[in-house]
Amino acid sequence: MTIEKLLDDMETMLVEAARVPFTNKRVIEEDDLARFLDEFRERLPQELDEAKRILADRQRILEEAQREAQNIVDQAKLYVVKLTDENIINKQAQEQANELMGQARKTAKELQIDAVVYADEVFKHVTSHLEKTLDVVRQGHRDLQQNKSNQGT
């Protein structure tokens, strides 16, 4: 069960819980709340593992982009040497090499930007889910404490 599903189920449980007359409070079975908290404890590490995997993917993508950019630059340099060795006009060779190097830098920069944007979006998504989960857990804890206090009086 995903964190989102757990949150939906917890919200349903809260909405369907019996109301305490003349208050905005609801009665929730302690076992039901404990079950949700246990599920959160079980799933939260999975969400964190997913975030770690995304970080590793981001790093891998950045490294791959750097390798590809270096490969393109190396190929451009080899191309320049080949053109020069074949006695082709030096100016034309330099212009082509510069164009290839510019394209390589542009491609590498675009790949790096895309990787950072992707990782940022994933982190926003994971952060949002973790914040929602934490808010629900905190609210459940406050409700539990309030129910405990109300039962004690």
Helices and strands as residue ranges (DSSP letters): H 3-16, E 18-19, E 26-27, H 30-85, H 90-152
